[in-house]
Each structure stands twice: as C-alpha cells, then as structure tokens.
Amino acid sequence: MKQAIRFIWLFLFSTVVMAAVGQTTGTLTGTVTDEQTGETLPGANVVIQGTTIGTATDINGTYTIPGVPAGEHVVMASFIGFQDVTKKVTIVAGETLTVGFVLSEDMMMLDEMVVIGYGTKRKRDITSSISKVPVEEIRNIPTTSFESTLQGKAAGVQVTQDNGLAGGSVTIRVRGTGSVMSSSEPLYVLDGVPIITGRYTTTSGYPDRSNALSLINPEDIESIEILKDAAAQAIYGARGANGVVLITTKKGKEGETKYDFNFSSGFSQVTNKLDILNGSEYLMLAKEAWNNSGEGTERGFYEQLPYGIYNTNLLYEGNYSDFTEEQIEETYQANKKIIDNTHTDWVDHMLRTGYQHNASLSASGGNQRLTYYVGGSYSNTSGVIIGNDFERISGRTNLEIKATKKLKFGMNLGVTGSQFVNVPTGWAGGLGTAQSRSLPVMPVYNADGSYFAPRSGVNVVADYEDRKYKAYSTSMLTNIYADYQFHPGFNYRLDFGLNNLYQRERKYEGTITREEANATDRRLTVNNWNVSNTLGYNKTFNDIHRVTAMTGMSYERNGQYGVEFNGRDFPNPSLENPTNSNQDKQFPSAWQEDYAFLSFFGRAEYAFRERYIVSASVRHDGSSRFGPDQKWGTFPSATVGWILTEEPFMDNISVLSFFKLRGSWGITGNSEIGNYRYVGLYYTTQYNGESGIGLQQIPNPELHWEVSNQYDIGIDFGLWEGRVAGGMDYYLTQSEDLLLLKQIPLTTGARSYTANLGEIKNQGFELFLNSKNLVRKFKWNTDINLATNRNEIINLEGQIISGLDVGGNYGNNFAQEGHPIGAWRLVEWYGVDPGTGVDLFVLNDGSIAPWDDTDPEFFDKHSKVTGNPYPDFFGGVNNYLEYAGFDLGIYFTFVVGNEVYRDDGKFFEGGNLGSNWNQMATILDRWQNPGDVTDQSKLLWNSNVSTINSTKYLDDGSYLRLKSLTFGYTLPPEKTRKLKMERVRIYFTASNLWTITNYKGWDPEVNRDYNYASNVTQSVTYLSPPQAKTFNVGLSLNF
Amino acid sequence: MKFKTTYIAALVLLTSLLFTSCEKWIDFEPTTSINSDNALTSTQGLQTALIGCYDRMQSGDLFGGYLYVSGDMLGFNVKKSGEYALVYEEIQMMNRNMSPDNRIVNSMWEQAFWTINQANTILQAIPEVKDADIEANRDRIRGECLFIRGLVYFEIMRYWGNPNTGEAVPLLTEPTGIEGKPSRATIEQVYSQVIADLTEAAGLLPENNNRRATSKAAKAILARVYFYHKDYENARLMASEILPIDPSTTQTDGLQDDVTNIYHSDPTDETIFAIMGNTADRTAGTLNGCFRKASSAKFSPENTLIKAFIFTTGHPDSVDQRYEKLFTSIEGKIFTTKFDDLDMSVPVIRLAELYLIRGESRLNEGDVNGAREDINVVRTRAGIKPIEGTPTYNDFYYERFKELFYEGDYFHNVKRLERTFVNPDPNVSEEIPWNSRSLLFPIPQREIDVNPKLTQN
C-alpha cells in the first residue's frame, strides 16, 4: 500500500511539476502499417522506452502521444504477431513530430507466450513437446463442445466424436492409449485449475452420456495448449500421463472497452444414410430364407410374423385353431394384402433436420489498475436424431486488479446452465432399433389410430412419444489468485479454484409402451476444489545466464454426492414425479465418493546465451486412491534444448532462420481408476425385507501408481524468415505397473481385483508444418499435421482381457500380449462357397471349412488376434486463403489404416432372417444358385450366424473427411469505420461436409463404448448413431 | 532483506504445516460400503451375509429365471413367441449350440460360485465370532449356509455334470482365496457333499425361519437329490418325513385346491421353500419376461406341452385345472399364466413334487398301490381322473411334466429317465439323446483361461 501511495504521489507530483514548468514537452504522432499488405494496423502499441508514456493506435492505425519530454528517445511499436520495431526520435518542446512505423509479420512467432504447467514460456525456449492449438481456426465451427474441434489440429492428438448426438461425448487420445483399464483421457486444466470432465448422466436406458466439457463456452477460450511429452506433463505428475489440455480464457487488455458480438445459425443432417431393406425387399428375402430352410408354406411364413403383424382375428373372432379351412384362407389372404402393402421407413421416423443457433456478446478492456473480460452466450442445438436437444447459457467474468506494481490479484468466474435431452441409441433403442428390429412390414399405427404393438419394444415411434428425459446441469468454474512480486526476480502466487457441477436428470416412461409408468429423478453434485502455492524465481545474469525456477504445492479434492429416486405405477398419467408413484414401488438410493491429491513440485531451467537450455522438474504426489503404504509417487523429468541458429557458425546459412534441437525424458503417473479400489468391500442389499451384505471387492493393499516412462526427441525449425516453419517429434512411452483388473477364477467368489501388472508401449512420429505460401494482398497459408502411433502390449502376465472383463459391452476386442490394445479375436472369414452358398472360414491349420456348430470350442480353436483399432497415421490439412476481405478455410482430416468392427453385422447383415431383424441392403447380393460368386451367403431362416464373430464384419475404417469449410467476408476498413465498427465479418461454415471411405456402416468415425472400457472396446459399432453434418451462417462484429 | 526473510519463513512454516497432517488429507474411507475387515466379525455380520446369499439366489441367472428356463430352451419345451426378440445367448440355447462365452452360462456359473463362496466364507467365520448373540444363532446360521451350498451345488451339477465323463464342477467347502485354482470334482463327489450338507442342515435348521430355509426345506430338497441320484429308497423315506398324511386316509393332502394360489408373493403351505418376491424385489422378473404375455413374453409353450394336457387327461370330460387356469389364449396364441404375478415368489420345491417323488420311488420299489395313491393326490387336485390300475413310468413322466412345467424340472427329468429329446417341429426330424454333449453347459471360457486345471465339457 505504501508503494501504491508513493507511486500515485509521484505521478501527481510529476504532472503538476510538468504543468508548472510549462512547454518542456512535445507531441509524437504517426501511423503504424503492415509491411506485407500496406494496410494500417489499429490497436498497435507505441511506447517510449524507459518511460510509462505510450498509447495504442486508433481505428485508422494512427497514434498521438502528447507530453513527451523534449530530448532523445527510443520509441518502440509492437503488435501481436509482428516483429517489434524501434526508432530513435528527438522531441523538440512544443512541436509535433510525425514518425511512422512499418511492421513486418513475425512468421515464426518465437516470442509468443505459450502456457505451460504453472506458468508461461516463450515459444523459442520450449524444450518439451507442446502443441498450441490455433484457436482462431476453430472458432466458427459449430459444436456443442470445444474439444471436438481439436480434431486434426494438433499432431498426435486423436479426437473422435463418439456419435452425432448434440451434447454427446468425445474421446481424446494424446499419443495413443497407455492404459488398459484406467482412464486414458487427458487432464483438462482451465486457467490453472483442473476441471471436472467426464460423462455424468447415468440414467439407465441412455448409454450415450452427457459431456461435462460441453459446459464450457467455446467463445470464452483464448488459447488451448496440449502438453504431449512427459517433460511437459510431469509438472502435473500424478495426473499428466494421458496428456494435459491447458485452456486459457480471454482476459481484458488495457484500453477502451471492446465489444465482440457473434451470431450464427444453421441446420444439420446425418452424414450418411444406411441402405437397409424396404418392405417388399424384406418380404422377398425372408420368404426365400423360409423356403431355403424348408420351414413350410408361404401361409406359414406370414402366420409366424412377430409382434402380431399377422392378425388372426382380422376377419373372424375366436381361437385361430378353431377356424375352418375357409376362414383361415380368407384371413390369410386379407393379412397378406395388408402386409404386402406396408412399407414403413422406421429410420426416417427417427431422423430429422437439426438446427443450431449461437449468440455471444462480450466486453473487455481496462486501465492500468483493472482489466476485465465479461461475456455471455446462448446456444441451442437440436440434433439430427429426433428428440435430442442441447441448450446452454453461460456467462463469464475475468478480472485482474493490479493493486500495486508488485501485487496483483484476480478472479476468473464462469457460470453455465445447460439442458440436455438425450435419446436412447444403439442397442438401447430409438434409432438403433429403427434400423434393425423395427421391421419395414410393421405399420406405425393400427387402423384405429392407436400405436401398433406399442409394448413390443420395436415400435420406436411409440417409444419416442412415451418417453421424456432431460438432464439439467449447472456448473460454476472459478479461480481466485494473488500474485506478489516480493523481491526482484521472485514472485509468490496463490491460486484457489472451485469447480462445481450440479446435475439433475429426470426421466419418465409412460404406459403406452409399458404396464407401469416409471420415473427417475437423479441428482448429482460434484465439488472439485484446488489450492496451490507457488514460488517463482526468474533472473538473467550478465545477459548470458538466465535462470528460472519454481516450486510449490497443490491440493485437489473432489467429492461426488448423489441421490436417485425411482418410482413406478402412477395414479394418473399427468403425474411424472417419482414421489407421486405407488409408495410400495419407490426406490431411493444415495451415494458418496471422495478423492484427493496432495502434491509438491519444483522446476528449474537454465539457459546459456539463449542457446543452450536445460531444465528439470520433479513432482511428489499423494493420492487417496491407494492404500496407506502406497499413496506416494515421485515423478521427475529433464529436458535439453539447443538453438543452433544462435550459434555464430550458423550465421552463413541464411535460409535457416531458426533451428532448435530438443530432447526430453520424464516419468508420469496415472491413478485414474475408481476410488477405494485397494480396500476389501461388502455392499448392502436386502432380501424379503431383511438387510443383507455381499462381497463386492477383494482388497489389494499393494495397489500403487501406474507409471509411464516417456522419451521424446524433436526439432523445431523455420526457413526463409519463417515462411515455412514446423517441427518433428519421435517419442517412446512405456507404461508399466498398469492398473488393471487381474482376472481370477469365479470360484473365488469374485471375477477380478484391481492390481498393478503389465506393460504397454506406444511409440510414434509426429510432423507439423506451416507454410505461408502467399503473404501479400493474396494470402495463402497451409498447415499440415501428421502423426503415427504404434501401440503394443508388451506384458500382461499372460492375461487376455476382453472388453467385457473391464465392464464394457460386446465387440470382441481384447487386450493381449504382442498386440495393440483392443485388437480383435475373430475367425478369419474366407468367403462364400459358390457351390453351397455357406460362409467359409480359415481354420487354424490353414484349411478352409464352414463353421462347425457341433464343436463348442470352434471359435476358441480357430480364432486369432487380428486387426488394429489404431490408424497407421492420422492428421489434418488446413488451407486458409484471404483476398480483398474474403477468406476461405478448407480443412480436411484423415485417418488411415485402422479397422472398425461392426458388431451388429452378424445380426444385421448375416442373412439370418428368422431372427426378426431387418437387414442391410447388401444382402440383396446373396447367394442363390450353385455357381454364384458373392460375399453374401445363402439366406437361412434359423442359422447360427448370430454366434459367429469373424472378419466378415471387420471393415477398413480409413477415411478422408472435409471436416470444415469456412467462407467469410470482412468489410473493408473504410466501410467499417462508417458503421463505427472495428471489424465486421459475415461467414458461412459447413462441417463434416464430405467423406471418402470404404466403411460399410453409417460413419467410420465411431467409438461405441465409453469410460474405462473404451481402452479395450473401441472402434466398434453396434447400431451406433451417425455424425451430423452442419451448415451455418454467421456474423461477427467487433466494436 | 528483512521482509523477504519474513515472507519466506512464513511460507516455509505454511508448507511444513501441510506436511504434518498431509496423510489425513488424502485418506478417505468408503461411506456407502462396508470394509471387509469387519464385515463378518459379529453375529449381525454373519446374519446379513447369509441374507446376501438368498439375495444372490434371486438373480435372474439362478432361481429368478434362467436356472429354470435354460432347460426348457435346450429341451424343446418353449418356442419363440414373436412378441419380443430373443437375445443371442438364448438363440444359442434354442439351437443347442452354446458357445463357451454364452452369457447365460457364464452368469449362472458366476452367481452360483459367488453364493457358494459367501456361504463358505460364513461357515469359516462362524467359529471366530464370540459375541453375545452367537449362541442362539450359531446352529441356524450354519444350517442355512449348508442348505444354500447343497441346493446350489445340486442345481449347477445338473447342468454342468457330464454323464459321459463323470465330471461335474469344482467342489469347494471352504473359501479358496484369490490364488485358488480348483479342478472339477466328479458327479458322485458332488452328490455325496450335497447329501452331507443337506442332511446336516436338516438337523440344524428350525421348523420356522421367516420364509428362509427350514428343516423341512432341507429334507424336501434332500428327497429330490436322492430321487435324482436314483436312490429311490432314501427318496421315499425322506419324502415321507414331510408329506403331511398318508393319502390312503381321508386327511387333507396339503395341496391347494386352486393351483393358481401357488404362484403369488405369499407362498401357500404347499410350497415348502421358495425364493421370495415382492413389489420391491421382483424376483421373478426374468420369468415374467420369458412367459408373461403382458410383459411381451419371449416364449410360448411348445405344442408337446399343450398336447400333454389335451391327450393325457384320462378321459374326455375331465378338465385339468392346470391347463384351464395356467394357460390363456390371446389373439389366437397360447401363453402360460403361471408367471403372471410380477411380485410372485418363485417356488423351489412344493408338496406336489414330493408326492410325485415318493410315488415314482414306490413304483421303483414295487409298491404299486402306494405309487397310485401318490400320483392320484396330484391328479385329483388337478381335477383329472385318478388312475385305477397300475400307474406306469409314463404316467409319472407326464404328471411331472404337467405339474412342474417351467419350474425347472422337465429337462433334468428327461435326462434322469435317459429319454430322448425330440424336436416337435414336424418339418424337422431331430432326436437328441439325453447325454448329448450339445445339452451340457460349457465351462465358461474365461474360467478355463484363468484356471488351467479346468477342462472343457
């Protein structure tokens, strides 16, 4: 405070003195322009060095600094993305001097600050592997959750949208999957605070879940950095093993208040419609199968149609078996006529044209003491699957107060409310059922207007109408900090973060589709708070030795508390709250879980002549998830960097403007398993009104951290003053002591227990290139990134772990030594025998034979591990063109060389017509006569095909997708000025516009399973809903 | 310099404060489960763990459903109704080509061994408990554990026991610990253990036990075990210990006049032991889903069952109430109504079965009159004509078939009699011998994967 008073006093005094002395100052004015385009640069800073005098250019790019003391000065002009320019000027008292600055673009952006764990760093000094995501490029892509737009934007970061549900979840893998059972999702840190992520909606019947990250407004994000190697992650030690995504929200800058308004609106459709049999095709093929299997007469076929499609009492009442032959024949003819003329497209009933609207407005600015950013947004998305909606309203206030020159404090606060209307998909119903079990020969309605077979589970229209589900979420994400520079070079920072998620799910299912209506009200609170203290030191000695050091501690605590109330049987259909249900049929439950991490960490860096950079960090972490003697883990890292272009001997190579060689090593930890896994547990239950307990979990006091050893070597380079810039990385990650379920015989009373065993290796190569092809009036930039990753399980102590073992669904993925995690165990399909029309398989001895039903071990004998759910390489190519105010962004993503297993194929394309599943239209090519060469076998009424897991349904999942196309127009500055605006842009964006793939299902971008099982069960579809393609127009205004 | 020192001192102090108590900051105990260290250290702990065993027997993969329905799927006793789709593990059973990863087979194994292990864990823990309540409860708790173990072993042995090799399932009488990798015991070893368990249980259990295992229940199951072990003398003796009367007298036979009374939440006196169900705990959920029309029944009765009622009633005028009351015709299709009560308790053993056990045992022993008296008790209640001459084995076969349909008896009875399963589809000629491998439950593949001592069936 004393400092502040002294400062203010000094300021006032000098003003007074200067006024009193009279004309001892002059005025400096001029224009700042862009060298490449010749256009003026509004918002550039012009500062007289060594003083606090300075200003920013106005909307016309001109500046005026009055009151400059007479004499010689050095004036510096700077602008983000441009290289600084300094000029010497001589001010004469009472006169005005005009000095113009021409800035050239800083193509390498080497001085750009990059956010790292607990701090920031100049890009040129970074010696670990960090991807900075070009946030500007993804800003206008309509999405309900920001992380989905990261796809193809950072080398080595694989992003898969799980499905096309609005508000649905996204799977992200940074440098492959390093774990079998514990989570492989990265850690997300927003403004320094680890935030709540994950999928919290769990109401049964809705397997696709909400996404906590969709509660972050993408418009508020200033930058996203992804820490990819252990050296970068190690400072988050315990939490960093799967990569860290650092999100920084927008902050205010000194100057006038700036407003930013954005509005966009558009519609969406499914990327692809699957070709399935229509009514007459279905009847034709089903009859063929009926005849092929010798099941009986054609009348018999119609009579057996399920769900009461064949109405025995259509003409006559009474017991069918008591009918006369004439009555039976008449009934048959009448039924046949109706059935032959029924063609219901169930999928069409489940799809629609979606729409999305987004609007956001923010104000930012500040003065020397206070800077602020205040923003609000509203977004409303209606998905392509009927009933699926997502609505979000959010607000954010970021403030920073400079109390004194040395002390600043601030607060970042974001509050979001959302409403997510989920729909069952896949095996759970809805669109999944519409494709498969809803037969095209079933009508939607009976003649009297009531639903046809509403309780069969296959009338998806009745199901949709009879069901209500909504998840309401409110989240608060705040952090408060103070930063005190208590001595030159030293600063102390205190951060306190709080992230709350309150979620309420309501479900009601009525009596049209079930006997008793049922309702659920489920409430969940997640509290995540975090406190950290850090002490930083930064000093350069003799202009040669730069030393940076940091040490600190953090404590993070997470609590989850929930209650759920279920009720059945309501006295009146207007009541939908479970408390109104029959009191004997009400089931409340509640749960609570906590975890915490306590960590101590430090980091030091030394740079010599900004040429050689070495750094090291260490973190000591304690986790509540491990037993008393195993809680603590220590995670060190070290890096070296050599900027060759700083060496005198490199001066002659003028083409190479920047070249950095870097290497890193580090160890990170993973404890992303459930809580209390080391304790032996009994659950509580009841039987016939008496309380009971049962064995739930076998103890393992030895349970400890899963660790990853990571090595990375890389280069960063710039050619021709940065016209072409890029980098390459090679990495090797060895994860050991994997946290996984050790499978034990069920005769022990348990299936498994959590143990540390096994080893997984990921290694890969990453390349990213940025080329500024044209830089003058016509600008053209190309960004390319490409990555490979090889995943191999080195050791699992002989265990073979299936998706089922780790709580996933079917899919026949396994984790097995010597293979990538999630490879399939399948029998190799050879083809269809042209002579008999049956499927042939390659046996373990190499011979070819049909499936042998009589051998229960046929699958185990002849299956082998095959396929790879991971691509050979993946990445993105972005082209950005700009001319005379028009801009065009064309952005492709690609995934090459992975396989996708269509787990639904055996039911959906197997030609087993007696199963009452509709089939893909591909079976129209079925084998019919000896000599037919086809890959679709002879149709059968009751075949064993549903038990066959073979490579027949393993598809190449490669694709090239036009992920987004943006076309915009920015009004020229003279017009903008007339409108009193700073910038006016209108744009059109389309996403998922076009895809090339050989994949036979809906969409090759699939990820059926979620949570822990997704490490093993991946790249599998089971009637999974497709992605959406969107078309949007938007307007953005800055003023 | 001075202020800097002060600050650093303060920070160091702050940090060291954290160190002193940090272990507490990261130490949480679960609040919604019980730590296994103290789960079974009191009488209350033993008692609640015992209740947990009954709770597990309710599972849809045991008495709640598939323990009964699997045999009917394998043995041509049900057909697809077309009301609701079958899942593929059911389709495998209907086609008699169960793979070693069949989910029903795997889950039944898991639920059965979970229950057996918990019973064994309690048995092992009983001597350690020394609190005030243990004296009054020790024998009963031990008896119930033995009853549960005996019953579950008997039931799973019937599905996995391979008559061609004599091998059954691993026989465990104490917890194996997580390293335990037992091999399969023989059918005979399992039988002797089951008989020993149930015999001891019968001596320890009380007369009444809040709808849980009683001495009578243990004896009744024991009668069934002897009967299936073809030890007809002991089967008869054991059944006679329970059957309320000698049917030659005019005393009440203990059976319900109306058969539909049996299949409700509150078991009648005819039911000796049932797995309890009620509104809150719908034990019969899987059975409802399989058979109940209003629950979109997956299955409808196969024609052979319908024909058994129509052609074997004895004379044309009699009306079999088991057919009249336990079947219904809806929209021209026949469904059973046996499992129509959503809240019903699932009968495990009833007096009617004991009459049939004793009757057939007597027939085996040459006591024709006794056999006739017993079978006629069941026939009379059903409302059909009593047998007048010498009852045949076929009479007993059909009576069991009709009396106990979908109650988990038919499939095993055909195997006991070493008869042949015949596909009733007139278009298909398929006969499957009683000991066919296709009728045996495979040992779950994941179990063989983790326990090399197990051999596939």
Interface residues (C-beta under 8 A of the other chain):
Chain A: G294 E295 G296 Q304 L305 P306 Y307 G308 N311 T312 N313 N319 Y320 S321 R437 R455 S456 G457 V458 F486 H487 F490 Y492 E515 N533 L535 M553 Y555 R557 N582 D584 K585 F587 A590 W591 Q592 E593 D594 Y595 A596 F597 L598 G622 S623 S624 P628 K631 N675 Y676 V679 G680 L681 Y682 Y683 T684 T685 Q686 Y687 N688 G689 E690 S691 G692 I693 G694 L695 Q696 Q697 I698 P699 Q743 I744 P745 L746 T747 T748 G749 A750 R751 Y753 Q799 I800 S802 D805 D853 T854 P856 E857 F859 D860 F907 S915 N916 W917 N942 N944 S946 T947
Chain B: F3 K4 Y7 L11 L14 T15 L18 C22 E23 W25 I26 D27 F28 E29 P30 T31 T32 S33 I34 N35 S36 D37 A39 G45 T48 A49 L50 I51 G52 C53 Y54 D55 R56 Q58 S81 G82 E83 Y84 A85 L86 Y88 I91 Q92 N95 N97 M98 S99 P100 D101 W109 E110 F113 W114 I116 N117 Q118 T121 P170 L172 P175 T176 G177 I178 G180 K181 P182 N210 R211 R212 M276 N278 T279 A280 D281 A294 S295 S296 S329 E331 G332 K333 N427 R437 S438 P442 P444 Q445 R446 E447 D449 V450 N451 Q456 N457
